Amino acid sequence: MWDVAIVGAGPSGSTAAYLLAKMGFKTLLLDMRSFPRPKPCGGGITLKAARLLEELGLPLEPVEAIHREVVVAGFGREITVSTSPGEFAIALVKRELFDHRLLESAIGVGAEFIRAKVNAVKVSDSGAKLIGLGEEAKFVIGADGANSVVALTSGVRSGWRREDVIVAMEGSAPLQDRLIFMVDAAPYGYGWIFPRSEDSNAGVGGMSEKSREIMEAFREFSSRFNVRMNGSWIIPAGGHGKPIAKDRVLLVGDAAGLADPLTGEGLYYAFRSSLEASKALESESPAENYSERMKPILEELKAKRRAARLIMPRMKFFFELFVSYPEIARRYMLSSIGKVEFRDFWRWAISRVPRALIKSKLGI
Ligand SMILES: Cc1cc2nc3c(=O)[nH]c(=O)nc-3n(C[C@H](O)[C@H](O)[C@H](O)COP(=O)(O)OP(=O)(O)OC[C@H]3O[C@@H](n4cnc5c(N)ncnc54)[C@H](O)[C@@H]3O)c2cc1C
């Protein structure tokens, strides 16, 4: 019997496997794909995600590009937000290579990797069985991504509702010189251009209620920026309102629905949830302990979701606010790289809205 079986060897699964194997757990890591494998993703790693990886002793490699400046553009205006010396906003990786390095790190400290598809997880008093494989573990970590079979078959949570997910499409485009977020590229969403070493990753994403319009917007965006599409996917961002663990099963990363509802950033939350899950496995009641440890993160994601619901349908108004008050843009950047709590930023920013409304009504 394994101490822990981790289903899915993406960033969350490999991080959990690395930490647990290092802590001395007999760790099985499974993935239905052989690595390196492609994964639709912008590959944007924020400073807070990079710092967490460093803390965990995991490699941020290979890095394609490091961006210290971010341009936010739309509705005929733009603003450039810069980071302080020694910091950056976003480092870019190709997921195919980055995920492979993380998996190698997990194997390097003793996790056993098997290529296999898990069809279901069945939990009993004595352990958790991986159906279709004949393996059994004391605990299972579901790191099997957006359409997690571990989450559904173990009964931790039910499927996503439409409003729980972000839809996103991405591909490769010719190299550009600036990293840009385009806030008018899609209704209830945004577009991005992430310049890497030889090309750019470019895509569009937004709230799934507008998925048809977002797909149309991607067509227009692709022809404007010459994007060759890699794929479209869902990014689950509604996990903060659902159970993330039960009995012998803990969900991490996309399986737990932990992406940022405002930006779609999932990698920080993949690393963070895996860290908390691995610490929880040292306790008497891992499922309860993990849920407790994750409370502040789930609260932060809930606040971001409320902000997304307010901002996305009124993007033009909020972007004008962003441009008119560079201090809002600067503080948002600080929150996105982890230097300021999102809730503190949001409380401060929202208090600026009445004054901005009066100014815009008076045309000053
Ligand atoms: C278009 C797009 C752009 C994005 N851009 C960014 C970005 O720039 N920055 C950012 O931070 N986040 C971004 N994200 C989100 C990010 O990609 C995810 O949050 C992240 O991949 C989550 O990692 P994970 O390990 O939880 O899941 P995944 O990376 O999806 O890994 C899950 C693994 O589980 C395996 N698996 C699935 N089912 C089974 C099964 N039944 N049996 C065995 N193995 C299984 C899969 O093969 C896969 O390897 C983006 C997402 C999309 C779709």
PDBQT file of the ligand as one rigid body, heavy atoms in Angstrom, charges set to zero:
ROOT
HETATM    1  C1  LIG A 401      -5.410  28.859 -22.372  1.00  0.00    +0.000 C 
HETATM    2  C2  LIG A 401      -4.907  28.869 -20.947  1.00  0.00    +0.000 A 
HETATM    3  C3  LIG A 401      -3.949  29.801 -20.550  1.00  0.00    +0.000 A 
HETATM    4  C4  LIG A 401      -3.480  29.813 -19.222  1.00  0.00    +0.000 A 
HETATM    5  N1  LIG A 401      -2.488  30.681 -18.892  1.00  0.00    +0.000 NA
HETATM    6  C5  LIG A 401      -2.003  30.692 -17.627  1.00  0.00    +0.000 A 
HETATM    7  C6  LIG A 401      -0.905  31.539 -17.271  1.00  0.00    +0.000 A 
HETATM    8  O1  LIG A 401      -0.352  32.251 -18.114  1.00  0.00    +0.000 OA
HETATM    9  N2  LIG A 401      -0.480  31.528 -15.979  1.00  0.00    +0.000 N 
HETATM   10  C7  LIG A 401      -1.051  30.737 -15.021  1.00  0.00    +0.000 A 
HETATM   11  O2  LIG A 401      -0.640  30.791 -13.846  1.00  0.00    +0.000 OA
HETATM   12  N3  LIG A 401      -2.071  29.878 -15.345  1.00  0.00    +0.000 NA
HETATM   13  C8  LIG A 401      -2.535  29.829 -16.613  1.00  0.00    +0.000 A 
HETATM   14  N4  LIG A 401      -3.524  28.935 -16.948  1.00  0.00    +0.000 N 
HETATM   15  C9  LIG A 401      -4.026  28.005 -15.911  1.00  0.00    +0.000 C 
HETATM   16  C10 LIG A 401      -3.040  26.847 -15.720  1.00  0.00    +0.000 C 
HETATM   17  O3  LIG A 401      -2.740  26.267 -16.979  1.00  0.00    +0.000 OA
HETATM   18  C11 LIG A 401      -3.641  25.768 -14.790  1.00  0.00    +0.000 C 
HETATM   19  O4  LIG A 401      -4.143  26.398 -13.634  1.00  0.00    +0.000 OA
HETATM   20  C12 LIG A 401      -2.581  24.725 -14.391  1.00  0.00    +0.000 C 
HETATM   21  O5  LIG A 401      -2.204  23.954 -15.498  1.00  0.00    +0.000 OA
HETATM   22  C13 LIG A 401      -3.095  23.804 -13.275  1.00  0.00    +0.000 C 
HETATM   23  O6  LIG A 401      -2.167  22.781 -13.038  1.00  0.00    +0.000 OA
HETATM   24  P1  LIG A 401      -2.628  21.341 -12.539  1.00  0.00    +0.000 P 
HETATM   25  O7  LIG A 401      -1.383  20.583 -12.295  1.00  0.00    +0.000 OA
HETATM   26  O8  LIG A 401      -3.601  21.484 -11.457  1.00  0.00    +0.000 OA
HETATM   27  O9  LIG A 401      -3.430  20.716 -13.795  1.00  0.00    +0.000 OA
HETATM   28  P2  LIG A 401      -2.904  20.316 -15.240  1.00  0.00    +0.000 P 
HETATM   29  O10 LIG A 401      -1.765  21.162 -15.639  1.00  0.00    +0.000 OA
HETATM   30  O11 LIG A 401      -4.102  20.322 -16.122  1.00  0.00    +0.000 OA
HETATM   31  O12 LIG A 401      -2.382  18.817 -15.087  1.00  0.00    +0.000 OA
HETATM   32  C14 LIG A 401      -3.284  17.756 -14.895  1.00  0.00    +0.000 C 
HETATM   33  C15 LIG A 401      -2.589  16.452 -15.312  1.00  0.00    +0.000 C 
HETATM   34  O13 LIG A 401      -3.459  15.373 -14.970  1.00  0.00    +0.000 OA
HETATM   35  C16 LIG A 401      -3.420  14.395 -15.982  1.00  0.00    +0.000 C 
HETATM   36  N5  LIG A 401      -4.683  13.645 -15.917  1.00  0.00    +0.000 N 
HETATM   37  C17 LIG A 401      -5.933  14.126 -16.129  1.00  0.00    +0.000 A 
HETATM   38  N6  LIG A 401      -6.851  13.146 -15.938  1.00  0.00    +0.000 NA
HETATM   39  C18 LIG A 401      -6.154  12.038 -15.593  1.00  0.00    +0.000 A 
HETATM   40  C19 LIG A 401      -6.553  10.718 -15.271  1.00  0.00    +0.000 A 
HETATM   41  N7  LIG A 401      -7.838  10.347 -15.247  1.00  0.00    +0.000 N 
HETATM   42  N8  LIG A 401      -5.602   9.801 -14.978  1.00  0.00    +0.000 NA
HETATM   43  C20 LIG A 401      -4.287  10.164 -14.996  1.00  0.00    +0.000 A 
HETATM   44  N9  LIG A 401      -3.859  11.402 -15.308  1.00  0.00    +0.000 NA
HETATM   45  C21 LIG A 401      -4.778  12.338 -15.580  1.00  0.00    +0.000 A 
HETATM   46  C22 LIG A 401      -3.244  15.219 -17.266  1.00  0.00    +0.000 C 
HETATM   47  O14 LIG A 401      -2.674  14.442 -18.310  1.00  0.00    +0.000 OA
HETATM   48  C23 LIG A 401      -2.338  16.350 -16.804  1.00  0.00    +0.000 C 
HETATM   49  O15 LIG A 401      -0.970  16.079 -17.045  1.00  0.00    +0.000 OA
HETATM   50  C24 LIG A 401      -3.997  28.889 -18.264  1.00  0.00    +0.000 A 
HETATM   51  C25 LIG A 401      -4.955  27.942 -18.674  1.00  0.00    +0.000 A 
HETATM   52  C26 LIG A 401      -5.398  27.927 -19.988  1.00  0.00    +0.000 A 
HETATM   53  C27 LIG A 401      -6.407  26.888 -20.403  1.00  0.00    +0.000 C 
ENDROOT
TORSDOF 0
